[in-house]
Amino acid sequence: MHIRTLLNHYWALAGILMTTCQFALGATQSITLAWNNPSLVDASIAGYKIYYGTASGNYSNVVTVGVTNSVMISDLTAGATYYFAASTYEKTGTESGLSNQTSYVVPLSPVLSSLGSAGGLFSFAISGATGKQCVIQASTNLLNWISLHTNTAPFTFVDTNAPRFNQRYYRAFAQ
C-alpha cells in the first residue's frame, strides 16, 4: 500500500519528555511524540493515529491527530512502560498498517512524602525517584527559581533559610 511505504520511509517516532514535577502519589506525566511529516509530500494523507498501551503490541488507546508532526500524550503513569505505534489515514478513510513500535519508560517523579516545620525551619522528604538525582528549587513568586539542594532520592530536605521569607514555594525534579 502506498501509505504504508510512505509511513515506513518517513516515520521516526522520537519521544521528547516534557515533564513537570508533581507532588502527589500516583502523579501522571506527559510525553511529546514527534515524527517526519510525509503529508508535506503526499497530499492524500489526512492525518495520523497514534496507538499506545502498556503491553507490547497491545494498544489500548488511540489518538487521532490531523496533519501535524507531533502530539502530546498525557496521563501516563510514572514508572510504567508504554509502547507506541502509528498509522496514517487518507482523506478517503483508508488507514495504513502500523509503524514499527517504540517504547518509553515514564520516569518516577520526586514525590513529596511528608512535611514538617519546627523552629521556623521548613522540611520535607523526597521519595519516589529512588537512586535518581533530585534538585530542590525555591521561589518567592513562582517565576524566578533558585536551586537550593541536589541529592540522591530518597532524602529529607531542610530549608534553614525559610524564616527569612514571608512565603516560599518549592519544587523538585529528577535529573
C-alpha positions as CSV (number, residue, x, y, z in Angstrom):
1,M,0.0,0.0,0.0
2,H,1.3,3.4,-0.9
3,I,0.7,4.9,2.5
4,R,2.5,2.1,4.3
5,T,5.5,2.6,2.1
6,L,5.5,6.3,2.9
7,L,4.9,5.6,6.6
8,N,7.8,3.2,6.8
9,H,10.1,5.6,4.9
10,Y,9.3,8.7,6.9
11,W,8.1,7.5,10.3
12,A,10.6,8.3,13.0
13,L,8.9,8.3,16.4
14,A,11.1,10.5,18.5
15,G,9.9,10.9,22.1
16,I,10.8,14.1,23.9
17,L,10.0,14.0,27.5
18,M,8.1,17.0,28.8
19,T,7.6,16.6,32.5
20,T,6.9,18.8,35.4
21,C,7.3,17.7,39.0
22,Q,4.0,16.7,40.6
23,F,4.0,16.3,44.3
24,A,1.3,13.6,44.6
25,L,1.3,9.9,44.8
26,G,0.3,8.3,41.5
27,A,1.2,11.5,39.7
28,T,0.9,11.3,35.9
29,Q,3.2,12.7,33.3
30,S,3.2,13.5,29.6
31,I,5.3,12.8,26.6
32,T,5.5,14.6,23.2
33,L,6.0,12.3,20.3
34,A,7.3,13.9,17.0
35,W,7.9,12.5,13.5
36,N,8.7,13.5,10.0
37,N,5.6,14.6,8.2
38,P,5.1,12.8,4.8
39,S,1.8,14.7,4.3
40,L,4.0,17.5,3.1
41,V,4.9,15.2,0.2
42,D,1.7,13.3,-0.2
43,A,-1.5,15.4,-0.3
44,S,-3.7,12.3,0.1
45,I,-2.7,11.9,3.8
46,A,-5.3,13.4,6.1
47,G,-3.7,12.6,9.4
48,Y,-2.2,10.2,11.8
49,K,-3.4,7.8,14.5
50,I,-1.1,7.2,17.5
51,Y,-1.7,3.8,19.2
52,Y,-0.3,3.2,22.7
53,G,-0.6,1.0,25.7
54,T,1.3,-0.7,28.5
55,A,1.7,-4.1,26.7
56,S,3.9,-4.6,23.7
57,G,1.8,-4.9,20.6
58,N,-1.4,-4.4,22.5
59,Y,-2.6,-0.8,22.2
60,S,-5.5,0.1,24.5
61,N,-5.5,3.8,23.5
62,V,-5.6,5.6,20.2
63,V,-5.3,9.3,19.5
64,T,-6.3,10.7,16.1
65,V,-4.5,13.8,15.0
66,G,-4.7,15.7,11.8
67,V,-1.8,16.8,9.6
68,T,0.8,17.6,12.1
69,N,4.2,16.3,13.1
70,S,3.8,16.0,16.9
71,V,1.3,15.1,19.6
72,M,1.3,15.3,23.4
73,I,0.1,12.2,25.2
74,S,-0.9,12.9,28.8
75,D,-1.9,10.9,31.9
76,L,1.0,8.4,31.6
77,T,1.7,6.6,34.9
78,A,5.1,7.2,36.4
79,G,7.2,4.0,36.4
80,A,5.2,2.3,33.6
81,T,6.5,1.3,30.2
82,Y,4.4,2.5,27.3
83,Y,4.5,1.2,23.7
84,F,3.7,3.4,20.7
85,A,3.0,2.8,17.0
86,A,1.4,4.9,14.4
87,S,-0.6,4.8,11.2
88,T,-1.6,7.3,8.5
89,Y,-5.0,7.7,7.2
90,E,-6.1,9.1,3.8
91,K,-8.9,11.5,3.1
92,T,-10.9,8.5,1.9
93,G,-10.6,7.0,5.3
94,T,-8.2,4.2,4.3
95,E,-5.7,3.5,7.1
96,S,-2.2,2.2,6.7
97,G,-0.7,-0.6,8.7
98,L,1.1,0.3,11.9
99,S,4.7,1.7,12.0
100,N,7.4,0.0,13.9
101,Q,6.8,0.1,17.6
102,T,8.8,2.2,20.0
103,S,8.7,2.2,23.8
104,Y,9.1,4.7,26.6
105,V,9.6,4.2,30.3
106,V,7.9,7.0,32.2
107,P,10.4,8.1,34.9
108,L,9.3,8.4,38.5
109,S,8.9,12.0,39.6
110,P,10.1,13.0,43.0
111,V,7.2,12.7,45.4
112,L,6.7,14.9,48.5
113,S,6.0,12.3,51.2
114,S,6.0,14.3,54.4
115,L,6.1,17.9,55.6
116,G,7.5,19.4,58.7
117,S,8.1,22.8,60.3
118,A,9.9,23.3,63.6
119,G,11.7,26.4,64.9
120,G,10.8,28.3,61.7
121,L,12.6,25.7,59.5
122,F,10.7,24.0,56.8
123,S,11.4,20.4,55.8
124,F,10.1,17.7,53.5
125,A,11.0,14.2,52.5
126,I,11.6,13.3,48.8
127,S,10.9,9.7,47.6
128,G,9.5,8.0,44.5
129,A,12.6,8.5,42.4
130,T,14.9,6.2,44.3
131,G,18.5,6.4,43.2
132,K,17.9,9.5,41.0
133,Q,19.5,12.9,41.5
134,C,16.8,15.4,42.5
135,V,17.1,19.1,42.6
136,I,15.1,21.2,45.1
137,Q,14.3,24.8,44.0
138,A,12.6,27.6,45.7
139,S,10.8,30.8,44.7
140,T,9.0,33.6,46.3
141,N,6.9,34.5,43.2
142,L,6.6,31.3,41.2
143,L,8.5,33.0,38.3
144,N,12.1,33.1,39.5
145,W,13.6,29.9,40.9
146,I,16.9,29.2,42.6
147,S,18.4,25.8,43.2
148,L,18.8,25.1,46.9
149,H,19.9,21.5,47.1
150,T,20.8,18.4,44.9
151,N,20.8,14.9,46.4
152,T,20.0,11.3,45.5
153,A,16.5,10.2,46.4
154,P,15.2,9.4,48.9
155,F,16.3,12.2,51.2
156,T,15.0,14.8,53.6
157,F,15.5,18.5,52.8
158,V,15.6,21.2,55.5
159,D,15.4,24.8,54.4
160,T,17.4,26.7,57.0
161,N,16.6,30.0,55.2
162,A,12.8,29.6,55.4
163,P,12.4,32.1,58.3
164,R,13.8,34.9,56.1
165,F,10.8,34.8,53.7
166,N,7.1,35.6,54.2
167,Q,6.2,33.0,51.7
168,R,8.3,30.5,49.7
169,Y,7.4,27.9,47.1
170,Y,9.3,24.7,46.5
171,R,9.6,22.3,43.5
172,A,11.7,19.2,42.9
173,F,12.6,17.4,39.7
174,A,14.7,14.4,38.9
175,Q,17.8,14.9,36.7
